[in-house]
Amino acid sequence: MRDPDQDVENGKKKGTPEHNCLFRLKPLLVSIQDACKAHYHPQQNLVIDEQMVATKAHTGMTQYMKAKPTKWGFKFFVLADSSNGYTVDFTVYTGKTPFPSGVGLTYNSVMSLIKPAYLGSGFYVYMDNFYTSPKLFRDLYNFNVGACGTYRENRKECPHICQCPDKKSPKRLRQVDPPRPTHQVDGYT
């Protein structure tokens, strides 16, 4: 499955940014990803979320997520078809990146899963508040991909419309009334 010489070469890079934690699993992961893409084209509505694969291994990649049913394991960022849950693509979270891009982990994970060359355009992506940000939504819009998701008030670049009116009610957002019609139709305003 792998070349022993390349394995030794990767082992020498341990502790450096060039070291690949998934080197031994890479051929298997690539073949699974290729099979997911080759045998199914998703419908219009997609969802991005994280999944945990349970493990008792003690590695630097093992994550703890208290809100998930599987608390300890390997964390995957998954792009799935929302109608049936079929995994279209995924990436494995290996830990903090040594060279941060400046836009954040969540932005990078979503943009690595949305591939216009494969998917095309006209899709809608749904996500939770872990991923949503104005920059991400603008860039997805530029790819002709719609985005929808819950939102954290303390997220950078949070629009004023999403900010709470006071600190006493942090869960309530201001309601924006739709514009009223200015003309009459059949005697009604």
C-alpha positions as CSV (number, residue, x, y, z in Angstrom):
1,M,0.0,0.0,0.0
2,R,2.9,2.3,0.5
3,D,6.6,2.7,-0.4
4,P,8.9,1.9,2.6
5,D,11.4,4.5,1.4
6,Q,8.8,7.2,1.3
7,D,7.7,6.1,4.8
8,V,11.2,6.6,6.1
9,E,11.5,10.0,4.4
10,N,8.2,11.1,6.0
11,G,9.4,9.8,9.4
12,K,12.5,12.1,9.2
13,K,10.2,15.1,8.8
14,K,8.4,14.4,12.1
15,G,8.0,17.6,14.1
16,T,8.2,19.8,11.0
17,P,5.4,21.3,9.0
18,E,6.2,19.0,6.1
19,H,5.4,15.8,8.1
20,N,2.1,14.2,7.0
21,C,0.3,12.4,9.9
22,L,-1.9,10.6,7.4
23,F,0.9,9.4,5.1
24,R,0.2,5.7,5.7
25,L,-3.5,6.0,5.3
26,K,-3.4,8.5,2.4
27,P,-3.9,5.8,-0.4
28,L,-6.9,4.4,1.4
29,L,-8.5,7.8,2.1
30,V,-8.0,8.9,-1.6
31,S,-9.6,5.7,-2.9
32,I,-12.6,6.2,-0.6
33,Q,-12.9,9.8,-1.6
34,D,-12.7,8.9,-5.3
35,A,-15.3,6.2,-4.9
36,C,-17.7,8.6,-3.1
37,K,-17.4,11.1,-6.0
38,A,-17.4,8.5,-8.9
39,H,-20.6,6.7,-7.9
40,Y,-22.9,9.5,-6.9
41,H,-23.6,13.1,-7.9
42,P,-25.4,15.0,-5.1
43,Q,-28.7,16.8,-5.4
44,Q,-29.0,20.5,-5.0
45,N,-29.0,20.8,-1.2
46,L,-25.8,19.9,0.6
47,V,-24.7,20.0,4.3
48,I,-21.3,20.5,5.9
49,D,-20.7,19.2,9.4
50,E,-18.2,17.4,11.5
51,Q,-18.3,13.7,12.3
52,M,-16.4,11.7,14.8
53,V,-14.9,8.3,14.2
54,A,-14.5,6.5,17.5
55,T,-11.0,5.5,18.5
56,K,-9.1,4.6,21.7
57,A,-5.8,5.4,20.0
58,H,-3.6,8.0,21.7
59,T,-2.4,10.2,18.8
60,G,-2.1,13.9,18.3
61,M,-5.1,13.8,16.0
62,T,-7.5,12.4,18.6
63,Q,-10.2,15.0,19.4
64,Y,-12.7,15.5,22.2
65,M,-16.1,16.9,21.4
66,K,-18.5,16.9,24.4
67,A,-21.6,17.6,22.3
68,K,-21.2,14.6,20.0
69,P,-22.5,11.1,20.8
70,T,-19.0,9.8,20.1
71,K,-16.9,12.0,22.4
72,W,-13.4,10.8,21.6
73,G,-12.1,10.1,18.1
74,F,-10.9,11.3,14.8
75,K,-12.6,14.4,13.5
76,F,-13.8,14.5,9.9
77,F,-15.2,17.6,8.1
78,V,-17.9,16.1,5.8
79,L,-19.8,17.4,2.8
80,A,-23.0,15.3,2.5
81,D,-26.2,15.3,0.5
82,S,-28.9,16.6,2.8
83,S,-31.7,14.5,1.3
84,N,-30.1,11.1,2.2
85,G,-26.9,11.8,4.2
86,Y,-24.6,10.3,1.5
87,T,-21.0,11.5,2.0
88,V,-19.9,13.4,-1.1
89,D,-16.4,14.4,0.2
90,F,-14.5,14.6,3.5
91,T,-11.2,15.8,5.0
92,V,-9.6,14.5,8.2
93,Y,-8.7,17.1,10.8
94,T,-5.1,16.5,11.8
95,G,-4.6,19.4,14.3
96,K,-3.7,23.0,14.0
97,T,-2.1,24.0,10.7
98,P,1.5,25.2,11.0
99,F,0.9,27.9,8.4
100,P,-2.4,29.5,9.2
101,S,-4.0,31.1,6.1
102,G,-5.4,34.0,8.1
103,V,-9.1,33.2,7.4
104,G,-9.5,30.3,9.9
105,L,-9.9,26.6,10.1
106,T,-13.7,26.6,9.4
107,Y,-13.3,28.7,6.2
108,N,-10.5,26.5,5.0
109,S,-12.4,23.3,5.7
110,V,-15.5,24.4,3.8
111,M,-13.6,25.8,0.9
112,S,-11.6,22.5,0.6
113,L,-14.8,20.5,0.4
114,I,-16.6,22.8,-2.1
115,K,-14.9,22.1,-5.4
116,P,-16.7,23.9,-8.3
117,A,-14.8,21.8,-10.8
118,Y,-16.5,18.7,-9.5
119,L,-19.8,20.0,-8.2
120,G,-20.5,22.8,-10.7
121,S,-22.7,25.6,-9.5
122,G,-26.2,26.2,-8.3
123,F,-25.9,24.2,-5.0
124,Y,-27.1,25.3,-1.6
125,V,-24.9,24.5,1.4
126,Y,-26.3,24.4,4.9
127,M,-24.1,24.6,8.0
128,D,-24.2,25.3,11.7
129,N,-22.7,28.2,13.5
130,F,-19.2,26.6,13.7
131,Y,-18.7,27.4,10.0
132,T,-20.7,30.5,9.2
133,S,-19.0,33.8,8.5
134,P,-19.6,36.8,6.2
135,K,-16.4,36.1,4.2
136,L,-17.2,32.5,3.7
137,F,-20.7,33.3,2.4
138,R,-19.4,36.0,0.1
139,D,-16.8,33.6,-1.4
140,L,-19.4,30.9,-1.8
141,Y,-21.7,33.4,-3.5
142,N,-18.8,34.2,-5.9
143,F,-18.7,30.4,-6.8
144,N,-22.5,30.6,-7.4
145,V,-23.1,28.4,-4.4
146,G,-25.9,29.5,-1.9
147,A,-25.2,29.2,1.8
148,C,-27.4,29.1,4.9
149,G,-26.6,28.6,8.5
150,T,-27.1,29.6,12.1
151,Y,-24.8,32.4,13.3
152,R,-22.7,33.3,16.3
153,E,-23.1,36.8,17.4
154,N,-19.5,37.2,18.5
155,R,-18.2,36.1,15.0
156,K,-15.8,38.6,13.4
157,E,-17.4,40.9,10.9
158,C,-20.9,40.1,12.3
159,P,-23.5,42.3,10.6
160,H,-25.3,44.7,12.8
161,I,-28.6,43.0,12.0
162,C,-27.4,39.9,13.8
163,Q,-26.3,41.6,17.0
164,C,-28.4,41.4,20.0
165,P,-30.2,44.6,21.2
166,D,-29.0,44.2,24.8
167,K,-26.8,42.0,26.9
168,K,-29.8,40.8,29.0
169,S,-31.3,38.7,26.2
170,P,-28.3,37.2,24.3
171,K,-30.5,34.6,22.5
172,R,-32.9,37.1,20.9
173,L,-32.1,38.9,17.7
174,R,-33.7,42.1,16.6
175,Q,-36.7,41.5,14.4
176,V,-36.6,43.3,11.0
177,D,-40.0,44.1,9.7
178,P,-40.6,43.7,6.0
179,P,-41.3,46.9,4.0
180,R,-45.0,47.9,3.9
181,P,-46.7,48.1,0.6
182,T,-47.1,51.8,-0.6
183,H,-49.9,51.2,-3.1
184,Q,-53.5,50.0,-2.9
185,V,-54.8,46.9,-4.5
186,D,-58.6,46.5,-4.6
187,G,-59.0,49.0,-1.8
188,Y,-56.5,47.4,0.5
189,T,-53.1,48.7,1.5
